[in-house]
């Protein structure tokens, strides 16, 4: 492993951070950054670097990085591009462990001279550099947070096991915001922008060994070395499932991607082929990205046979449609299960798949049905529709679903559609690690991806 | 028009309502119904019908419908199936204008004898009957509300111009809840269940003339007379765009649909062909249903050329991808527009499509760019990405987007991705009639449907 990647851990868990461009002027990037570290309760020391001040928001401020009297692990730079190489040199001299360059104005505007200098300095000082032209990193475990967007506008997710690697800052930040909104936890957020010194391959290599990361989201616009990426995807995906999304797929969109991060977007078909070869799960939209990533925390299914439980007939029909659509199978229950399920249903009910518990069903009916299906060897996964709007469904359902998930016998997807009441319920589920979907199709699509990944893993053995 | 359809207007705007099965016992359907009418501020008189009481929740209660001393327009029945024909006879004798049968226990459990009797009575008394086995109707204008789910669990949408016709009650109710959550207004909600006396064709015929309805959502499981439905879809879709969704598409899902509302789900391919022939917009999921319906309130575009505005490069790339994906065109600006747009951008910006206003862009930049694009004859529609998380974007953007929509020159879709802050902003837009999407792909898919519909309408002329 590259010396720089070993040091990269300090960028995510620095004992001290210096913010170059730190400023008391409201709404300046250097000000938002300072506030995010202070308000976000960063666990280490904070320093500002700015020749104009001796103190910024109560934090000591120095003219240059080399003037800081104490140890500095991570330096965040938010000053004009021209000033960046000089500051990086200072970082090298100071013995910093890593640098995040948020500033734009490099490859993406054809200033390859500046970009080359950044690359050289990274090698010369064995200094991991993230960026330039990026949002940098966010680590909910240590509260390192170089996302220069105010917290009241952009929520930060809590700790979890999903790492999110993205070229685009804008897309990256919205995903961070959404993850927080859905109650999804992350291990690390890395927006690497132009990827001048370290790129997506380095991040995969780093995350492969990262103990807090179990699932990886990879959001790409263009890459410099497709062959190397394929290698790393193959290697890492076996251990930690990768969900990838490629932006800048076609003609004019490619041009837009190029002017965005200065990378060649390349032929989308080549990416698609690489994803397939590495058995990386590809998402075609931001919705799919979320839908897919949240199922990969579930146990791997043994096959494609899905059992559906519902308290609304129509939603059962839609789920069965989705199972067909996605090439999954509607499970046939064992005879023992049929007998057991019959006892759960009302007298006029009939045992089928979907199993329609009808609108009168309470939480107990769900609990019993889930127990039967978990024990049935003819069933590989469960899709559980809960219409929370019916009178007998109360919050105990969250406990039942959470427990079913925690037992980790078979993968579960839950489906609930509705307004505020339902949204609150879904967020409660998500925060307990129960994958919750707003539609049958989204849930079953995700199940399909998990099933494909599981099949591939079985074949590898 | 069938005499019964003329009377149907009274079901949506009754001067008085009788709730058969009205009850003071909490959580009973007859109790939830009473409460929904009382708490929902229904504008007419309310009566309960139940031999056990003389008063229910402060409302006068009578043993039979025929005992009510005053005029009764609409009767809602929530008593066991066996009792329903007798009560309908009473309704006929009483001169009621319409009946909603919520109770199940008819065709869907092979009690065709009871179903046939319902049908006969409807014809004999020229009485429009909605149901059985349904949620009935909700009209936000008059607050008629037979959805027997409590309001704290299932929100009701405000008044609008979208009618929602559904067989399934469960799916229907979740859609009502979602519509309310998104701030979408509806004209009428009709869950017609088994469609024994009146079915989807009758509803289309009725809605064609309904002044409050301009867009129709049609959610089907199975229909009895496909040929008649095709005829009505063709006729109505020309005047009022229909967004249709078919559930119970395949093998086992069809069986589930059958036991659900007692209708034969039929060959999905036949439905698909019928939708195509009638140029009805088909949604493949509940997400699409919402995504599509909200764009049909926009002016029809003259062609497929889309201009994209964004304050986040990566989201612009995704939008361009979606435009390619959906077979739309990335517009080439006129020379005059290019000149004008250059002045809006910062010095380092470049005029492209997507137009990247960059993260520093304020609301003024959006306002100016929109004005230029509205005047450009090379542009047919606008996709406007707003990352609300950037510091310069404040709530004035809502006014700018609303005004652009209100001018009704070209269709607009807006795209914003994010957590709570963004969600609040999106709901504000929706409530003002600005279509707002959570992803570029969803927005462009909808634009494509509107464009297809517009092209078909142009050809008809």
Interface residues (C-beta under 8 A of the other chain):
Chain A: X27 X32 X105 X109 X149 X150 X152 X153 X154 X155 X166 X167 X168 X169 X170 X171 X172 X173 X174 X175 X177 X178 X180 X181 X221 X247 X248 X249 X250 X251 X252 X253 X255 X256 X257 X259 X260 X261 X284 X285 X286 X287 X311 X312 X313 X314 X315 X316 X317 X318 X320 X321 X323 X324 X325 X330 X348 X350 X352 X353 X354 X356 X359 X387 X388 X389 X390 X391 X417 X418 X419 X420 X421 X422 X423 X438 X439 X440 X441 X442
Chain B: X27 X32 X105 X109 X149 X150 X152 X153 X154 X155 X167 X168 X169 X170 X171 X172 X173 X174 X175 X177 X178 X180 X181 X221 X247 X248 X249 X250 X251 X252 X253 X255 X256 X257 X259 X260 X261 X284 X285 X286 X287 X311 X312 X313 X314 X315 X316 X317 X318 X320 X321 X323 X324 X325 X330 X348 X350 X352 X353 X354 X356 X359 X387 X388 X389 X390 X391 X417 X418 X419 X420 X421 X422 X423 X438 X439 X440 X441 X442
